[in-house]
């Protein structure tokens, strides 16, 4: 299935999801994980934040990685974490 998603800068991208997919609400970012191992990350207000290849990590390790990604993004934007 293909869906169009919008980045915070307004740009539109089409992503492909395969069944089954799992939606997870995270502390910093939400994500959709496909059975092919791709992860698509979204901000809490629904904007597409990018994707990453599948990794082998515990929930705690994944949370730490997402926290670091969020901190890097906030620092680059010169703002505060949401």
PyMOL Python script that loads the backbone (N, CA, C, O; Angstrom):
from pymol import cmd

cmd.read_pdbstr("""\
ATOM      1  N   UNK A   1       0.844  -1.162   0.000  1.00  0.00           N
ATOM      2  CA  UNK A   1       0.000   0.000   0.000  1.00  0.00           C
ATOM      3  C   UNK A   1       0.895   1.233   0.000  1.00  0.00           C
ATOM      4  O   UNK A   1       1.891   1.285   0.722  1.00  0.00           O
ATOM      5  N   UNK A   2       0.542   2.212  -0.801  1.00  0.00           N
ATOM      6  CA  UNK A   2       1.288   3.462  -0.841  1.00  0.00           C
ATOM      7  C   UNK A   2       0.449   4.554  -0.190  1.00  0.00           C
ATOM      8  O   UNK A   2      -0.764   4.630  -0.386  1.00  0.00           O
ATOM      9  N   UNK A   3       1.135   5.415   0.602  1.00  0.00           N
ATOM     10  CA  UNK A   3       0.458   6.565   1.196  1.00  0.00           C
ATOM     11  C   UNK A   3       1.351   7.789   1.029  1.00  0.00           C
ATOM     12  O   UNK A   3       2.578   7.687   1.022  1.00  0.00           O
ATOM     13  N   UNK A   4       0.716   8.939   0.896  1.00  0.00           N
ATOM     14  CA  UNK A   4       1.451  10.198   0.813  1.00  0.00           C
ATOM     15  C   UNK A   4       1.564  10.764   2.220  1.00  0.00           C
ATOM     16  O   UNK A   4       0.590  10.797   2.972  1.00  0.00           O
ATOM     17  N   UNK A   5       2.773  11.209   2.564  1.00  0.00           N
ATOM     18  CA  UNK A   5       3.042  11.762   3.887  1.00  0.00           C
ATOM     19  C   UNK A   5       3.676  13.133   3.721  1.00  0.00           C
ATOM     20  O   UNK A   5       4.314  13.410   2.705  1.00  0.00           O
ATOM     21  N   UNK A   6       3.500  13.988   4.718  1.00  0.00           N
ATOM     22  CA  UNK A   6       4.021  15.347   4.648  1.00  0.00           C
ATOM     23  C   UNK A   6       5.070  15.574   5.725  1.00  0.00           C
ATOM     24  O   UNK A   6       4.856  15.266   6.897  1.00  0.00           O
ATOM     25  N   UNK A   7       6.206  16.120   5.306  1.00  0.00           N
ATOM     26  CA  UNK A   7       7.266  16.514   6.232  1.00  0.00           C
ATOM     27  C   UNK A   7       6.892  17.847   6.874  1.00  0.00           C
ATOM     28  O   UNK A   7       6.013  18.552   6.377  1.00  0.00           O
ATOM     29  N   UNK A   8       7.559  18.195   7.983  1.00  0.00           N
ATOM     30  CA  UNK A   8       7.292  19.472   8.647  1.00  0.00           C
ATOM     31  C   UNK A   8       7.576  20.669   7.738  1.00  0.00           C
ATOM     32  O   UNK A   8       6.974  21.729   7.910  1.00  0.00           O
ATOM     33  N   UNK A   9       8.485  20.511   6.773  1.00  0.00           N
ATOM     34  CA  UNK A   9       8.794  21.620   5.868  1.00  0.00           C
ATOM     35  C   UNK A   9       7.769  21.765   4.746  1.00  0.00           C
ATOM     36  O   UNK A   9       7.897  22.646   3.896  1.00  0.00           O
ATOM     37  N   UNK A  10       6.750  20.901   4.741  1.00  0.00           N
ATOM     38  CA  UNK A  10       5.679  20.966   3.750  1.00  0.00           C
ATOM     39  C   UNK A  10       5.870  20.055   2.557  1.00  0.00           C
ATOM     40  O   UNK A  10       4.932  19.852   1.786  1.00  0.00           O
ATOM     41  N   UNK A  11       7.064  19.495   2.381  1.00  0.00           N
ATOM     42  CA  UNK A  11       7.292  18.604   1.246  1.00  0.00           C
ATOM     43  C   UNK A  11       6.507  17.307   1.426  1.00  0.00           C
ATOM     44  O   UNK A  11       6.292  16.844   2.546  1.00  0.00           O
ATOM     45  N   UNK A  12       6.087  16.736   0.306  1.00  0.00           N
ATOM     46  CA  UNK A  12       5.277  15.520   0.294  1.00  0.00           C
ATOM     47  C   UNK A  12       6.123  14.367  -0.230  1.00  0.00           C
ATOM     48  O   UNK A  12       6.931  14.534  -1.143  1.00  0.00           O
ATOM     49  N   UNK A  13       5.926  13.208   0.359  1.00  0.00           N
ATOM     50  CA  UNK A  13       6.648  12.007  -0.070  1.00  0.00           C
ATOM     51  C   UNK A  13       5.670  10.837  -0.072  1.00  0.00           C
ATOM     52  O   UNK A  13       4.747  10.797   0.741  1.00  0.00           O
ATOM     53  N   UNK A  14       5.865   9.899  -0.969  1.00  0.00           N
ATOM     54  CA  UNK A  14       5.053   8.685  -0.992  1.00  0.00           C
ATOM     55  C   UNK A  14       5.874   7.544  -0.412  1.00  0.00           C
ATOM     56  O   UNK A  14       6.999   7.294  -0.844  1.00  0.00           O
ATOM     57  N   UNK A  15       5.298   6.849   0.577  1.00  0.00           N
ATOM     58  CA  UNK A  15       5.981   5.688   1.156  1.00  0.00           C
ATOM     59  C   UNK A  15       5.143   4.443   0.891  1.00  0.00           C
ATOM     60  O   UNK A  15       3.927   4.527   0.717  1.00  0.00           O
ATOM     61  N   UNK A  16       5.798   3.300   0.861  1.00  0.00           N
ATOM     62  CA  UNK A  16       5.118   2.026   0.638  1.00  0.00           C
ATOM     63  C   UNK A  16       5.116   1.216   1.922  1.00  0.00           C
ATOM     64  O   UNK A  16       6.169   0.976   2.513  1.00  0.00           O
ATOM     65  N   UNK A  17       3.949   0.799   2.347  1.00  0.00           N
ATOM     66  CA  UNK A  17       3.809  -0.036   3.536  1.00  0.00           C
ATOM     67  C   UNK A  17       3.381  -1.427   3.112  1.00  0.00           C
ATOM     68  O   UNK A  17       2.602  -1.582   2.171  1.00  0.00           O
ATOM     69  N   UNK A  18       3.881  -2.428   3.794  1.00  0.00           N
ATOM     70  CA  UNK A  18       3.480  -3.804   3.515  1.00  0.00           C
ATOM     71  C   UNK A  18       2.789  -4.373   4.744  1.00  0.00           C
ATOM     72  O   UNK A  18       3.077  -3.977   5.874  1.00  0.00           O
ATOM     73  N   UNK A  19       1.892  -5.292   4.515  1.00  0.00           N
ATOM     74  CA  UNK A  19       1.174  -5.925   5.623  1.00  0.00           C
ATOM     75  C   UNK A  19       1.959  -7.145   6.075  1.00  0.00           C
ATOM     76  O   UNK A  19       2.534  -7.832   5.231  1.00  0.00           O
ATOM     77  N   UNK A  20       2.010  -7.440   7.344  1.00  0.00           N
ATOM     78  CA  UNK A  20       1.454  -6.609   8.408  1.00  0.00           C
ATOM     79  C   UNK A  20       2.427  -5.496   8.793  1.00  0.00           C
ATOM     80  O   UNK A  20       3.643  -5.647   8.677  1.00  0.00           O
ATOM     81  N   UNK A  21       1.876  -4.393   9.246  1.00  0.00           N
ATOM     82  CA  UNK A  21       2.661  -3.274   9.762  1.00  0.00           C
ATOM     83  C   UNK A  21       2.216  -3.007  11.187  1.00  0.00           C
ATOM     84  O   UNK A  21       1.053  -3.216  11.533  1.00  0.00           O
ATOM     85  N   UNK A  22       3.149  -2.543  12.017  1.00  0.00           N
ATOM     86  CA  UNK A  22       2.855  -2.276  13.425  1.00  0.00           C
ATOM     87  C   UNK A  22       3.061  -0.797  13.700  1.00  0.00           C
ATOM     88  O   UNK A  22       4.086  -0.227  13.327  1.00  0.00           O
ATOM     89  N   UNK A  23       2.086  -0.177  14.354  1.00  0.00           N
ATOM     90  CA  UNK A  23       2.177   1.233  14.736  1.00  0.00           C
ATOM     91  C   UNK A  23       2.539   1.295  16.216  1.00  0.00           C
ATOM     92  O   UNK A  23       1.895   0.651  17.045  1.00  0.00           O
ATOM     93  N   UNK A  24       3.574   2.075  16.547  1.00  0.00           N
ATOM     94  CA  UNK A  24       4.028   2.222  17.924  1.00  0.00           C
ATOM     95  C   UNK A  24       4.108   3.702  18.262  1.00  0.00           C
ATOM     96  O   UNK A  24       4.745   4.476  17.548  1.00  0.00           O
ATOM     97  N   UNK A  25       3.454   4.092  19.360  1.00  0.00           N
ATOM     98  CA  UNK A  25       3.550   5.466  19.834  1.00  0.00           C
ATOM     99  C   UNK A  25       4.735   5.541  20.784  1.00  0.00           C
ATOM    100  O   UNK A  25       4.771   4.839  21.795  1.00  0.00           O
ATOM    101  N   UNK A  26       5.713   6.400  20.458  1.00  0.00           N
ATOM    102  CA  UNK A  26       6.913   6.518  21.269  1.00  0.00           C
ATOM    103  C   UNK A  26       6.941   7.797  22.072  1.00  0.00           C
ATOM    104  O   UNK A  26       6.093   8.674  21.904  1.00  0.00           O
ATOM    105  N   UNK A  27       7.921   7.892  22.941  1.00  0.00           N
ATOM    106  CA  UNK A  27       8.074   9.087  23.776  1.00  0.00           C
ATOM    107  C   UNK A  27       8.448  10.300  22.932  1.00  0.00           C
ATOM    108  O   UNK A  27       7.939  11.397  23.164  1.00  0.00           O
ATOM    109  N   UNK A  28       9.336  10.113  21.953  1.00  0.00           N
ATOM    110  CA  UNK A  28       9.815  11.220  21.133  1.00  0.00           C
ATOM    111  C   UNK A  28       9.197  11.215  19.738  1.00  0.00           C
ATOM    112  O   UNK A  28       8.806  12.264  19.225  1.00  0.00           O
ATOM    113  N   UNK A  29       9.109  10.048  19.133  1.00  0.00           N
ATOM    114  CA  UNK A  29       8.549   9.906  17.794  1.00  0.00           C
ATOM    115  C   UNK A  29       7.666   8.665  17.757  1.00  0.00           C
ATOM    116  O   UNK A  29       7.893   7.711  18.500  1.00  0.00           O
ATOM    117  N   UNK A  30       6.670   8.683  16.896  1.00  0.00           N
ATOM    118  CA  UNK A  30       5.861   7.492  16.641  1.00  0.00           C
ATOM    119  C   UNK A  30       6.449   6.794  15.430  1.00  0.00           C
ATOM    120  O   UNK A  30       7.151   7.419  14.635  1.00  0.00           O
ATOM    121  N   UNK A  31       6.171   5.500  15.278  1.00  0.00           N
ATOM    122  CA  UNK A  31       6.740   4.799  14.129  1.00  0.00           C
ATOM    123  C   UNK A  31       5.807   3.719  13.614  1.00  0.00           C
ATOM    124  O   UNK A  31       4.988   3.158  14.343  1.00  0.00           O
ATOM    125  N   UNK A  32       5.967   3.453  12.330  1.00  0.00           N
ATOM    126  CA  UNK A  32       5.310   2.327  11.681  1.00  0.00           C
ATOM    127  C   UNK A  32       6.425   1.390  11.257  1.00  0.00           C
ATOM    128  O   UNK A  32       7.353   1.796  10.558  1.00  0.00           O
ATOM    129  N   UNK A  33       6.334   0.135  11.678  1.00  0.00           N
ATOM    130  CA  UNK A  33       7.329  -0.870  11.326  1.00  0.00           C
ATOM    131  C   UNK A  33       6.677  -1.888  10.401  1.00  0.00           C
ATOM    132  O   UNK A  33       5.612  -2.421  10.715  1.00  0.00           O
ATOM    133  N   UNK A  34       7.311  -2.161   9.259  1.00  0.00           N
ATOM    134  CA  UNK A  34       6.758  -3.120   8.309  1.00  0.00           C
ATOM    135  C   UNK A  34       7.367  -4.498   8.523  1.00  0.00           C
ATOM    136  O   UNK A  34       8.384  -4.644   9.201  1.00  0.00           O
ATOM    137  N   UNK A  35       6.735  -5.497   7.938  1.00  0.00           N
ATOM    138  CA  UNK A  35       7.267  -6.857   8.053  1.00  0.00           C
ATOM    139  C   UNK A  35       8.586  -7.011   7.309  1.00  0.00           C
ATOM    140  O   UNK A  35       9.306  -7.984   7.530  1.00  0.00           O
ATOM    141  N   UNK A  36       8.917  -6.058   6.424  1.00  0.00           N
ATOM    142  CA  UNK A  36      10.192  -6.079   5.704  1.00  0.00           C
ATOM    143  C   UNK A  36      11.320  -5.464   6.529  1.00  0.00           C
ATOM    144  O   UNK A  36      12.472  -5.462   6.096  1.00  0.00           O
ATOM    145  N   UNK A  37      10.994  -4.938   7.727  1.00  0.00           N
ATOM    146  CA  UNK A  37      12.015  -4.396   8.608  1.00  0.00           C
ATOM    147  C   UNK A  37      12.256  -2.904   8.477  1.00  0.00           C
ATOM    148  O   UNK A  37      13.160  -2.374   9.124  1.00  0.00           O
ATOM    149  N   UNK A  38      11.473  -2.207   7.656  1.00  0.00           N
ATOM    150  CA  UNK A  38      11.619  -0.752   7.540  1.00  0.00           C
ATOM    151  C   UNK A  38      10.812  -0.069   8.628  1.00  0.00           C
ATOM    152  O   UNK A  38       9.740  -0.537   9.012  1.00  0.00           O
ATOM    153  N   UNK A  39      11.339   1.042   9.120  1.00  0.00           N
ATOM    154  CA  UNK A  39      10.646   1.840  10.123  1.00  0.00           C
ATOM    155  C   UNK A  39      10.463   3.240   9.576  1.00  0.00           C
ATOM    156  O   UNK A  39      11.402   3.844   9.059  1.00  0.00           O
ATOM    157  N   UNK A  40       9.252   3.751   9.693  1.00  0.00           N
ATOM    158  CA  UNK A  40       8.912   5.094   9.252  1.00  0.00           C
ATOM    159  C   UNK A  40       8.554   5.888  10.491  1.00  0.00           C
ATOM    160  O   UNK A  40       7.674   5.484  11.251  1.00  0.00           O
ATOM    161  N   UNK A  41       9.224   7.018  10.711  1.00  0.00           N
ATOM    162  CA  UNK A  41       9.059   7.796  11.933  1.00  0.00           C
ATOM    163  C   UNK A  41       8.200   9.026  11.688  1.00  0.00           C
ATOM    164  O   UNK A  41       8.304   9.682  10.651  1.00  0.00           O
ATOM    165  N   UNK A  42       7.341   9.327  12.672  1.00  0.00           N
ATOM    166  CA  UNK A  42       6.426  10.457  12.592  1.00  0.00           C
ATOM    167  C   UNK A  42       6.475  11.253  13.890  1.00  0.00           C
ATOM    168  O   UNK A  42       6.644  10.691  14.972  1.00  0.00           O
ATOM    169  N   UNK A  43       6.322  12.582  13.764  1.00  0.00           N
ATOM    170  CA  UNK A  43       6.230  13.410  14.956  1.00  0.00           C
ATOM    171  C   UNK A  43       4.868  13.171  15.605  1.00  0.00           C
ATOM    172  O   UNK A  43       3.980  12.581  14.990  1.00  0.00           O
ATOM    173  N   UNK A  44       4.707  13.620  16.826  1.00  0.00           N
ATOM    174  CA  UNK A  44       3.441  13.411  17.522  1.00  0.00           C
ATOM    175  C   UNK A  44       2.284  14.171  16.874  1.00  0.00           C
ATOM    176  O   UNK A  44       1.124  13.805  17.065  1.00  0.00           O
ATOM    177  N   UNK A  45       2.582  15.218  16.117  1.00  0.00           N
ATOM    178  CA  UNK A  45       1.508  15.924  15.429  1.00  0.00           C
ATOM    179  C   UNK A  45       1.258  15.384  14.026  1.00  0.00           C
ATOM    180  O   UNK A  45       0.476  15.958  13.269  1.00  0.00           O
ATOM    181  N   UNK A  46       1.928  14.268  13.672  1.00  0.00           N
ATOM    182  CA  UNK A  46       1.622  13.557  12.437  1.00  0.00           C
ATOM    183  C   UNK A  46       2.521  13.799  11.256  1.00  0.00           C
ATOM    184  O   UNK A  46       2.311  13.186  10.210  1.00  0.00           O
ATOM    185  N   UNK A  47       3.522  14.666  11.364  1.00  0.00           N
ATOM    186  CA  UNK A  47       4.424  14.896  10.239  1.00  0.00           C
ATOM    187  C   UNK A  47       5.419  13.756  10.104  1.00  0.00           C
ATOM    188  O   UNK A  47       5.883  13.193  11.095  1.00  0.00           O
ATOM    189  N   UNK A  48       5.737  13.428   8.859  1.00  0.00           N
ATOM    190  CA  UNK A  48       6.706  12.385   8.552  1.00  0.00           C
ATOM    191  C   UNK A  48       8.098  12.888   8.877  1.00  0.00           C
ATOM    192  O   UNK A  48       8.478  13.978   8.450  1.00  0.00           O
ATOM    193  N   UNK A  49       8.870  12.104   9.634  1.00  0.00           N
ATOM    194  CA  UNK A  49      10.204  12.523  10.065  1.00  0.00           C
ATOM    195  C   UNK A  49      11.304  11.686   9.423  1.00  0.00           C
ATOM    196  O   UNK A  49      12.483  11.917   9.691  1.00  0.00           O
ATOM    197  N   UNK A  50      10.950  10.734   8.593  1.00  0.00           N
ATOM    198  CA  UNK A  50      11.958   9.938   7.900  1.00  0.00           C
ATOM    199  C   UNK A  50      11.836   8.456   8.192  1.00  0.00           C
ATOM    200  O   UNK A  50      10.868   8.020   8.815  1.00  0.00           O
ATOM    201  N   UNK A  51      12.794   7.695   7.754  1.00  0.00           N
ATOM    202  CA  UNK A  51      12.763   6.251   7.920  1.00  0.00           C
ATOM    203  C   UNK A  51      14.150   5.756   8.261  1.00  0.00           C
ATOM    204  O   UNK A  51      15.142   6.462   8.081  1.00  0.00           O
ATOM    205  N   UNK A  52      14.206   4.551   8.749  1.00  0.00           N
ATOM    206  CA  UNK A  52      15.479   3.891   9.033  1.00  0.00           C
ATOM    207  C   UNK A  52      15.380   2.424   8.706  1.00  0.00           C
ATOM    208  O   UNK A  52      14.293   1.848   8.755  1.00  0.00           O
ATOM    209  N   UNK A  53      16.470   1.825   8.381  1.00  0.00           N
ATOM    210  CA  UNK A  53      16.484   0.397   8.103  1.00  0.00           C
ATOM    211  C   UNK A  53      16.267  -0.374   9.392  1.00  0.00           C
ATOM    212  O   UNK A  53      16.500   0.146  10.483  1.00  0.00           O
ATOM    213  N   UNK A  54      15.829  -1.593   9.264  1.00  0.00           N
ATOM    214  CA  UNK A  54      15.587  -2.427  10.428  1.00  0.00           C
ATOM    215  C   UNK A  54      16.854  -2.644  11.240  1.00  0.00           C
ATOM    216  O   UNK A  54      17.934  -2.825  10.678  1.00  0.00           O
ATOM    217  N   UNK A  55      16.722  -2.626  12.556  1.00  0.00           N
ATOM    218  CA  UNK A  55      17.855  -2.886  13.437  1.00  0.00           C
ATOM    219  C   UNK A  55      17.442  -3.924  14.465  1.00  0.00           C
ATOM    220  O   UNK A  55      16.253  -4.110  14.725  1.00  0.00           O
ATOM    221  N   UNK A  56      18.394  -4.580  15.033  1.00  0.00           N
ATOM    222  CA  UNK A  56      18.151  -5.517  16.119  1.00  0.00           C
ATOM    223  C   UNK A  56      18.426  -4.782  17.418  1.00  0.00           C
ATOM    224  O   UNK A  56      19.583  -4.510  17.741  1.00  0.00           O
ATOM    225  N   UNK A  57      17.379  -4.455  18.169  1.00  0.00           N
ATOM    226  CA  UNK A  57      17.549  -3.702  19.406  1.00  0.00           C
ATOM    227  C   UNK A  57      16.411  -4.019  20.357  1.00  0.00           C
ATOM    228  O   UNK A  57      15.300  -4.346  19.938  1.00  0.00           O
ATOM    229  N   UNK A  58      16.704  -3.917  21.637  1.00  0.00           N
ATOM    230  CA  UNK A  58      15.641  -4.054  22.629  1.00  0.00           C
ATOM    231  C   UNK A  58      14.819  -2.769  22.615  1.00  0.00           C
ATOM    232  O   UNK A  58      15.234  -1.773  22.022  1.00  0.00           O
ATOM    233  N   UNK A  59      13.659  -2.787  23.265  1.00  0.00           N
ATOM    234  CA  UNK A  59      12.823  -1.589  23.332  1.00  0.00           C
ATOM    235  C   UNK A  59      13.582  -0.438  24.002  1.00  0.00           C
ATOM    236  O   UNK A  59      13.467   0.711  23.575  1.00  0.00           O
ATOM    237  N   UNK A  60      14.351  -0.741  25.041  1.00  0.00           N
ATOM    238  CA  UNK A  60      15.126   0.290  25.737  1.00  0.00           C
ATOM    239  C   UNK A  60      16.199   0.874  24.816  1.00  0.00           C
ATOM    240  O   UNK A  60      16.392   2.089  24.788  1.00  0.00           O
ATOM    241  N   UNK A  61      16.900   0.018  24.061  1.00  0.00           N
ATOM    242  CA  UNK A  61      17.917   0.500  23.128  1.00  0.00           C
ATOM    243  C   UNK A  61      17.289   1.353  22.033  1.00  0.00           C
ATOM    244  O   UNK A  61      17.822   2.401  21.668  1.00  0.00           O
ATOM    245  N   UNK A  62      16.158   0.901  21.514  1.00  0.00           N
ATOM    246  CA  UNK A  62      15.462   1.669  20.477  1.00  0.00           C
ATOM    247  C   UNK A  62      15.015   3.021  21.014  1.00  0.00           C
ATOM    248  O   UNK A  62      15.107   4.027  20.312  1.00  0.00           O
ATOM    249  N   UNK A  63      14.533   3.054  22.252  1.00  0.00           N
ATOM    250  CA  UNK A  63      14.113   4.304  22.873  1.00  0.00           C
ATOM    251  C   UNK A  63      15.295   5.261  23.005  1.00  0.00           C
ATOM    252  O   UNK A  63      15.158   6.460  22.759  1.00  0.00           O
ATOM    253  N   UNK A  64      16.461   4.730  23.397  1.00  0.00           N
ATOM    254  CA  UNK A  64      17.665   5.554  23.513  1.00  0.00           C
ATOM    255  C   UNK A  64      18.075   6.125  22.155  1.00  0.00           C
ATOM    256  O   UNK A  64      18.465   7.289  22.058  1.00  0.00           O
ATOM    257  N   UNK A  65      17.985   5.311  21.117  1.00  0.00           N
ATOM    258  CA  UNK A  65      18.339   5.748  19.767  1.00  0.00           C
ATOM    259  C   UNK A  65      17.393   6.857  19.312  1.00  0.00           C
ATOM    260  O   UNK A  65      17.835   7.872  18.775  1.00  0.00           O
ATOM    261  N   UNK A  66      16.095   6.662  19.527  1.00  0.00           N
ATOM    262  CA  UNK A  66      15.122   7.677  19.135  1.00  0.00           C
ATOM    263  C   UNK A  66      15.316   8.969  19.925  1.00  0.00           C
ATOM    264  O   UNK A  66      15.164  10.062  19.381  1.00  0.00           O
ATOM    265  N   UNK A  67      15.652   8.842  21.213  1.00  0.00           N
ATOM    266  CA  UNK A  67      15.923  10.016  22.032  1.00  0.00           C
ATOM    267  C   UNK A  67      17.107  10.806  21.506  1.00  0.00           C
ATOM    268  O   UNK A  67      17.077  12.036  21.475  1.00  0.00           O
ATOM    269  N   UNK A  68      18.149  10.099  21.093  1.00  0.00           N
ATOM    270  CA  UNK A  68      19.333  10.755  20.537  1.00  0.00           C
ATOM    271  C   UNK A  68      19.009  11.426  19.210  1.00  0.00           C
ATOM    272  O   UNK A  68      19.492  12.525  18.935  1.00  0.00           O
ATOM    273  N   UNK A  69      18.187  10.767  18.377  1.00  0.00           N
ATOM    274  CA  UNK A  69      17.777  11.360  17.104  1.00  0.00           C
ATOM    275  C   UNK A  69      16.981  12.636  17.338  1.00  0.00           C
ATOM    276  O   UNK A  69      17.194  13.638  16.655  1.00  0.00           O
ATOM    277  N   UNK A  70      16.067  12.602  18.297  1.00  0.00           N
ATOM    278  CA  UNK A  70      15.249  13.769  18.618  1.00  0.00           C
ATOM    279  C   UNK A  70      16.128  14.904  19.145  1.00  0.00           C
ATOM    280  O   UNK A  70      15.947  16.053  18.745  1.00  0.00           O
ATOM    281  N   UNK A  71      17.066  14.604  20.028  1.00  0.00           N
ATOM    282  CA  UNK A  71      17.954  15.633  20.574  1.00  0.00           C
ATOM    283  C   UNK A  71      18.782  16.273  19.467  1.00  0.00           C
ATOM    284  O   UNK A  71      18.982  17.488  19.464  1.00  0.00           O
ATOM    285  N   UNK A  72      19.260  15.467  18.532  1.00  0.00           N
ATOM    286  CA  UNK A  72      20.052  15.985  17.414  1.00  0.00           C
ATOM    287  C   UNK A  72      19.197  16.900  16.545  1.00  0.00           C
ATOM    288  O   UNK A  72      19.656  17.958  16.114  1.00  0.00           O
ATOM    289  N   UNK A  73      17.943  16.492  16.285  1.00  0.00           N
ATOM    290  CA  UNK A  73      17.054  17.301  15.460  1.00  0.00           C
ATOM    291  C   UNK A  73      16.732  18.624  16.155  1.00  0.00           C
ATOM    292  O   UNK A  73      16.731  19.677  15.517  1.00  0.00           O
ATOM    293  N   UNK A  74      16.460  18.573  17.448  1.00  0.00           N
ATOM    294  CA  UNK A  74      16.139  19.783  18.216  1.00  0.00           C
ATOM    295  C   UNK A  74      17.332  20.727  18.217  1.00  0.00           C
ATOM    296  O   UNK A  74      17.170  21.935  18.042  1.00  0.00           O
ATOM    297  N   UNK A  75      18.529  20.185  18.413  1.00  0.00           N
ATOM    298  CA  UNK A  75      19.742  21.007  18.415  1.00  0.00           C
ATOM    299  C   UNK A  75      19.939  21.666  17.062  1.00  0.00           C
ATOM    300  O   UNK A  75      20.290  22.844  16.986  1.00  0.00           O
ATOM    301  N   UNK A  76      19.714  20.909  15.990  1.00  0.00           N
ATOM    302  CA  UNK A  76      19.876  21.457  14.632  1.00  0.00           C
ATOM    303  C   UNK A  76      18.874  22.572  14.374  1.00  0.00           C
ATOM    304  O   UNK A  76      19.180  23.529  13.663  1.00  0.00           O
ATOM    305  N   UNK A  77      17.673  22.457  14.949  1.00  0.00           N
ATOM    306  CA  UNK A  77      16.641  23.469  14.752  1.00  0.00           C
ATOM    307  C   UNK A  77      16.800  24.635  15.710  1.00  0.00           C
ATOM    308  O   UNK A  77      16.178  25.681  15.521  1.00  0.00           O
ATOM    309  N   UNK A  78      17.633  24.469  16.749  1.00  0.00           N
ATOM    310  CA  UNK A  78      17.842  25.523  17.711  1.00  0.00           C
ATOM    311  C   UNK A  78      16.662  25.747  18.638  1.00  0.00           C
ATOM    312  O   UNK A  78      16.485  26.843  19.171  1.00  0.00           O
ATOM    313  N   UNK A  79      15.855  24.711  18.833  1.00  0.00           N
ATOM    314  CA  UNK A  79      14.656  24.841  19.655  1.00  0.00           C
ATOM    315  C   UNK A  79      14.666  23.899  20.828  1.00  0.00           C
ATOM    316  O   UNK A  79      15.707  23.370  21.217  1.00  0.00           O
ATOM    317  N   UNK A  80      13.491  23.697  21.387  1.00  0.00           N
ATOM    318  CA  UNK A  80      13.343  22.810  22.536  1.00  0.00           C
ATOM    319  C   UNK A  80      12.617  21.546  22.103  1.00  0.00           C
ATOM    320  O   UNK A  80      11.887  21.535  21.112  1.00  0.00           O
ATOM    321  N   UNK A  81      12.831  20.493  22.859  1.00  0.00           N
ATOM    322  CA  UNK A  81      12.162  19.221  22.600  1.00  0.00           C
ATOM    323  C   UNK A  81      10.676  19.372  22.849  1.00  0.00           C
ATOM    324  O   UNK A  81      10.247  20.141  23.709  1.00  0.00           O
ATOM    325  N   UNK A  82       9.896  18.622  22.076  1.00  0.00           N
ATOM    326  CA  UNK A  82       8.437  18.665  22.238  1.00  0.00           C
ATOM    327  C   UNK A  82       7.975  17.758  23.317  1.00  0.00           C
ATOM    328  O   UNK A  82       6.776  17.675  23.583  1.00  0.00           O
TER     329      UNK A  82
END
""", "prot")
cmd.dss("prot")
cmd.show_as("cartoon", "prot")
cmd.util.cbc("prot")
cmd.orient("prot")
